[in-house]
């Protein structure tokens, strides 16, 4: 009887077992595939959308600026002594301004339709109407002119040069004020709601807090156990100042109310640009070691959640919130320079 039951029942039992195993395997495989797709979609916050070639532009690229109305991107080609103008609609270079002197900082004044370029090798600051030669105004008495920012309260322009932060008239580039610092200023950020300017002074190992009403340094915040603080970003609403150091590679966060350090996070090396995305509550660190580190809140602290590969030497960029784009400047090392446009999801 047992043999009869086994003979009659085993094929059906085996078939059901195979179907169960096959169904289970299919479900596991589908779940793994779905998990992989979800993980991939989650991981790709920055999606490479376009590469814009800059033929014949060799060497290092520095900072960038954007003309939103005209859909143009301006790139300081430091090694080539030129300013490259990119048509963002067409995705290609539109024109170039040459005969500059190691351009580093770029600022586009939309209300005046004027482009300002800061030259690091003795050229001071030059102005071009609508990003076209010839020079319409200049301020040559500025040594190692670098980063440029516009004061949102009155339209004046600030430039880091020599060992000072210099305020310029946006029309004539006449010097209105010179604020002495302990060393050469790198990135700086201007508060909208208050009168403070935060300035990275790497040779002094601190952040200088400038009162732009008095034109004096009101305080200095030392960076303990870290040096070479170049890029900076500001979360004014959240009362946080972000600074990235290169030795070691750290994101250091200060409370702008008290000046105290509230967090520090290991990031990527050789960073020269840093951006805070207030809409997505995340930070982009553009690093010359060949990646963009994306930093997000993790519990009470910050942590690197993604590392997006770029290219060796690509350490400058520009975050444009209204376009949901991050542009990264890739210098010419083996071929020509290029700009990589990343869509931010």
C-alpha positions, 0 to 999 in steps of 0.5 A: 500500500505504501509503495502504491501511494508513493508511486501514485503520489510522488510525481504530483508531489514532486511537480508541486515542489518544483513549481514551488521552488521555481516560483520562490526562485523567481520571486527571490530573483525579482526581489533582488532585481527590484532592490538593485534598481531601487539602490541604483536609482537612489545612488544616482543623485547626480546623473551625467547629462552632457559633456561640453568640449573645450577644444584647444583649451589646455591646462587648469580651469578655475571658477565659473559663473552663469547668465541665467537669462542668456543661458550662458556659462562662463569658465575661467581657463586659467592656464590658457589665459582665456575666458570661455563662454558656453551656450547652454542651450546648444551645449557648446562653446559660443566664444572666447575672450583671450589675452587675460592673465591667469583668470581665476574668479568670474562674476556675471552682473545680470542687471548690468549685463556685465562680466567681471574677471579676476586675474591672478597674475597682475591683471587685476579685475576687468569688466566686459559688457555682455561678455564681449571684448574689449575691456570696458573698465578695469582695476589693475591695482589688485595683486592675485585677484581671485574670488568675486562676489556681489553684495545682495544689499547694495550691488557692490562687488567684493574681490579677494586680492593680496591680503585683503577683501576689496569692495569695488564699484560695479560700474567703474571698478573703483576701490571703495574699501579695503579690508585687511586680512591676515593672509590671502583670502580664498572663498568667502560668503556674504550674509544677506540678512546681516552685515557679516562676510565669512572669509577663508584665510588658509595661510592664517589657519582661520575663518575671518568674520568681517563686519562689512558696515565697519569694514573690520574683522570682527572675529576669527575662528581657528581651524583646529587640527586642520589646514588649507581651508579653501572652499566655503558654503553658507546655510544662512537659514540654518546658521551653519557655515561649511568649510572644507580643508585639504590637510586632512580632507574634512568638511568642518561645520561652524555655528554662525551664531556662536562661532563654535565648531559643531561637526566635522566629516571626512570627505574627498581630497583636493577640494576647491568648490563647495555648495549647499543645496537648501532644497535637497538639504545636501552638500556637494564637495567638488574634489580634484582627486576625481569625485564629487562627495554628496553629504547629507544628514545622518542622525544628528550629524552629517555623513558622505552618502554618495561619491560620484566619480568625475576626473582627476584634477576636476576640483572646481564647479558651479551649482545652479539651483534654478537649473538643478544642475551641477557643472564640473570643470575638467582640465586638459590632461590627456586631451582637451578640457571639458565641462561636465553637466550633471542633472541633480535628481 
